[in-house]
Amino acid sequence: MAFFTNNNIVTTKHETLPFSGKWHDSFGCPPVSGSWILYGSSGSGKTSFALQLAKYLTNYERVLYWSIEQGNSKTFQKAWKRENMQECGSNIIVADGDTGFEMIIKTMTQRKGRNILIVDSLTPLRYFNEFKNGVHSIKSFGVAEYIKFCKRMKGKLIIWISHEKQGLPDTTVGDYIMKLADLKMRCEGYKVMTNSRAGESMKDFIVWERGAREYKGI
């Protein structure tokens, strides 16, 4: 429990990521920890943008990309090469969908671990609760599991990716994260529309110029 004076609130220094150029135009200087969410329909440019964002973030921190949906598939490899992710070197590593929560937490929190986790995506994410008699006890990753996970990842930045339904994240936990996220990003037609929890309105981020120009969905 803590209480803050007027002076405490005004003078507190919060650590942020010093984004510049087009990244600053669309995202400002966001906090270095907490939760962000990126959501959109299939084919909207989410994966391309997520990789572009991951690549940019390696300028500041080491990144773990949890590729739950695609793993190291042919389509993921194609997107990886298209975004020239090899330029990141060892500043980014990828975990597949068979990687459990405990291993993710260990990788993030160990000495010389990672400070940014990208979860791709919430839609197929399941919580491995226990391992008994050679079998995982699996349940949905819900709000309670999200809260527990974030407590264990305190001080880290987690970027959650989600499919959408009717313009909103397609899971209950995704909707919960969106309400509390420091940065909310919606991808449609190869553009990312952003706003922060503080209500700041920022410039749309273009994921793919030609695709955005030709998009007829709006």
C-alpha positions as CSV (number, residue, x, y, z in Angstrom):
1,M,0.0,0.0,0.0
2,A,1.2,3.5,-0.8
3,F,0.0,7.1,-0.6
4,F,1.3,9.9,-2.8
5,T,1.4,13.6,-2.2
6,N,0.8,16.1,-4.9
7,N,4.5,16.7,-5.1
8,N,5.3,13.0,-5.3
9,I,3.0,12.7,-8.4
10,V,4.4,15.8,-10.1
11,T,8.1,15.1,-9.6
12,T,8.2,11.3,-10.1
13,K,10.5,10.3,-13.0
14,H,9.1,7.5,-15.2
15,E,11.5,5.5,-17.4
16,T,10.4,5.5,-21.0
17,L,11.6,4.3,-24.4
18,P,13.2,7.2,-26.3
19,F,11.4,6.5,-29.6
20,S,12.3,8.8,-32.5
21,G,11.1,9.5,-36.1
22,K,8.0,7.7,-37.3
23,W,8.0,5.6,-34.2
24,H,7.7,8.6,-32.0
25,D,5.0,10.1,-34.2
26,S,2.9,7.0,-33.7
27,F,3.8,5.8,-30.2
28,G,5.4,8.7,-28.4
29,C,7.9,7.7,-25.7
30,P,6.1,4.7,-24.2
31,P,6.9,3.2,-20.7
32,V,9.6,0.5,-20.5
33,S,7.4,-1.9,-18.5
34,G,3.7,-2.9,-18.2
35,S,1.4,-4.2,-20.9
36,W,0.7,-3.1,-24.5
37,I,-1.8,-4.7,-26.8
38,L,-1.9,-5.1,-30.6
39,Y,-5.1,-6.5,-32.2
40,G,-6.6,-6.9,-35.6
41,S,-8.1,-9.4,-38.1
42,S,-6.2,-12.0,-40.0
43,G,-4.4,-10.5,-43.0
44,S,-4.4,-7.0,-41.6
45,G,-0.6,-6.8,-41.2
46,K,-0.4,-7.7,-37.5
47,T,2.6,-10.1,-37.9
48,S,4.5,-7.8,-40.2
49,F,4.0,-4.9,-37.8
50,A,4.8,-7.1,-34.7
51,L,8.2,-8.0,-36.3
52,Q,8.9,-4.4,-37.3
53,L,8.2,-3.4,-33.7
54,A,10.3,-6.2,-32.3
55,K,13.2,-5.2,-34.5
56,Y,13.0,-1.6,-33.5
57,L,12.8,-2.5,-29.8
58,T,16.1,-4.4,-30.0
59,N,17.7,-1.0,-30.4
60,Y,16.9,-0.5,-26.7
61,E,16.3,-3.9,-25.0
62,R,16.6,-7.7,-25.6
63,V,13.4,-9.3,-26.9
64,L,11.8,-12.7,-26.6
65,Y,9.2,-13.4,-29.3
66,W,6.7,-16.1,-28.2
67,S,5.5,-17.5,-31.5
68,I,2.5,-19.5,-30.2
69,E,0.5,-19.6,-33.4
70,Q,3.1,-20.2,-36.0
71,G,6.3,-21.4,-34.3
72,N,9.1,-21.7,-36.8
73,S,6.8,-22.4,-39.7
74,K,7.4,-21.6,-43.3
75,T,5.1,-18.6,-43.2
76,F,6.8,-17.2,-40.1
77,Q,10.2,-17.8,-41.7
78,K,9.0,-15.9,-44.8
79,A,7.8,-12.9,-42.7
80,W,11.0,-13.0,-40.6
81,K,13.2,-12.8,-43.8
82,R,11.0,-10.1,-45.3
83,E,11.5,-7.9,-42.3
84,N,15.3,-8.6,-42.2
85,M,15.1,-9.8,-38.6
86,Q,18.5,-11.4,-38.9
87,E,19.9,-7.9,-38.5
88,C,18.9,-8.1,-34.8
89,G,21.4,-10.8,-34.1
90,S,21.2,-12.3,-30.6
91,N,19.1,-9.3,-29.3
92,I,16.0,-11.4,-30.3
93,I,15.1,-15.0,-29.8
94,V,12.0,-17.0,-30.6
95,A,10.0,-19.5,-28.5
96,D,7.4,-21.8,-30.0
97,G,3.9,-22.7,-28.8
98,D,5.2,-25.8,-26.9
99,T,7.2,-23.6,-24.6
100,G,5.5,-23.4,-21.2
101,F,5.0,-20.4,-19.0
102,E,7.6,-21.4,-16.5
103,M,10.3,-21.5,-19.2
104,I,9.2,-18.2,-20.6
105,I,9.4,-16.6,-17.1
106,K,12.8,-18.2,-16.4
107,T,14.2,-16.9,-19.7
108,M,12.8,-13.4,-19.0
109,T,13.9,-13.1,-15.4
110,Q,17.2,-15.0,-15.2
111,R,20.5,-13.0,-15.0
112,K,21.1,-11.4,-18.4
113,G,17.6,-12.3,-19.4
114,R,15.1,-10.4,-21.6
115,N,13.2,-7.2,-20.8
116,I,10.6,-7.4,-23.5
117,L,8.2,-10.3,-24.3
118,I,5.9,-10.3,-27.4
119,V,3.1,-12.9,-27.1
120,D,1.8,-13.9,-30.5
121,S,-1.0,-14.5,-29.8
122,L,-3.6,-14.5,-27.0
123,T,-6.2,-16.4,-29.1
124,P,-4.6,-19.9,-28.9
125,L,-2.8,-19.3,-25.6
126,R,-3.5,-21.9,-23.0
127,Y,-2.2,-22.1,-19.4
128,F,-0.3,-25.2,-18.4
129,N,-1.3,-25.4,-14.8
130,E,0.3,-28.6,-13.5
131,F,2.3,-31.5,-14.8
132,K,1.2,-34.8,-13.2
133,N,1.7,-38.4,-14.3
134,G,3.3,-37.2,-17.6
135,V,0.2,-35.1,-18.5
136,H,-0.2,-31.3,-18.5
137,S,-3.3,-29.9,-16.9
138,I,-4.4,-27.3,-19.3
139,K,-6.9,-24.5,-18.9
140,S,-7.7,-21.2,-20.6
141,F,-5.5,-18.2,-20.0
142,G,-8.0,-15.9,-18.3
143,V,-7.9,-12.7,-16.3
144,A,-6.7,-14.4,-13.1
145,E,-3.8,-16.1,-15.0
146,Y,-2.9,-12.8,-16.6
147,I,-2.7,-11.0,-13.3
148,K,-0.5,-13.8,-11.8
149,F,1.7,-13.8,-14.8
150,C,2.2,-10.0,-14.8
151,K,3.1,-10.1,-11.1
152,R,5.9,-12.6,-11.8
153,M,7.0,-10.4,-14.7
154,K,7.1,-7.1,-12.8
155,G,9.4,-4.6,-14.4
156,K,9.2,-6.2,-17.8
157,L,7.3,-5.0,-20.9
158,I,4.8,-7.5,-22.3
159,I,3.2,-6.9,-25.8
160,W,0.1,-9.0,-26.3
161,I,-1.1,-9.7,-29.8
162,S,-4.7,-10.7,-30.4
163,H,-7.1,-11.5,-33.2
164,E,-10.3,-9.4,-33.1
165,K,-14.0,-9.8,-33.3
166,Q,-16.2,-6.8,-34.2
167,G,-13.3,-4.4,-33.8
168,L,-12.2,-5.6,-30.3
169,P,-9.9,-8.4,-29.0
170,D,-11.6,-11.7,-29.4
171,T,-11.1,-13.1,-25.9
172,T,-12.3,-11.9,-22.5
173,V,-8.7,-11.6,-21.3
174,G,-7.8,-9.6,-24.4
175,D,-10.6,-7.2,-23.7
176,Y,-9.4,-6.9,-20.1
177,I,-5.8,-6.2,-21.2
178,M,-7.0,-3.5,-23.7
179,K,-8.8,-1.6,-20.9
180,L,-5.7,-1.4,-18.8
181,A,-2.9,-1.4,-21.4
182,D,-0.5,1.6,-21.5
183,L,-0.6,1.4,-25.3
184,K,-3.4,0.1,-27.5
185,M,-2.7,-0.6,-31.1
186,R,-5.3,-1.7,-33.7
187,C,-4.1,-3.0,-37.1
188,E,-6.4,-2.7,-40.1
189,G,-5.5,-2.5,-43.8
190,Y,-1.7,-2.4,-43.1
191,K,-2.1,0.6,-40.8
192,V,-1.8,0.7,-37.0
193,M,-4.0,3.1,-35.2
194,T,-2.7,3.9,-31.8
195,N,-3.7,5.6,-28.6
196,S,-2.3,5.5,-25.1
197,R,-4.0,5.0,-21.7
198,A,-3.5,8.7,-21.2
199,G,-5.8,9.3,-24.1
200,E,-3.2,10.7,-26.5
201,S,-4.0,10.6,-30.2
202,M,-1.1,9.8,-32.4
203,K,-0.4,9.4,-36.1
204,D,-1.3,6.1,-37.8
205,F,1.7,3.9,-38.4
206,I,2.0,2.5,-42.0
207,V,3.0,-1.1,-42.0
208,W,3.1,-1.6,-45.8
209,E,2.7,1.5,-48.0
210,R,1.2,-0.2,-51.1
211,G,-1.1,-2.4,-49.1
212,A,-2.4,0.6,-47.1
213,R,-3.0,2.6,-50.3
214,E,-4.9,-0.2,-52.0
215,Y,-6.9,-1.2,-48.9
216,K,-10.7,-0.8,-49.5
217,G,-12.0,-2.0,-46.2
218,I,-12.9,1.4,-44.8
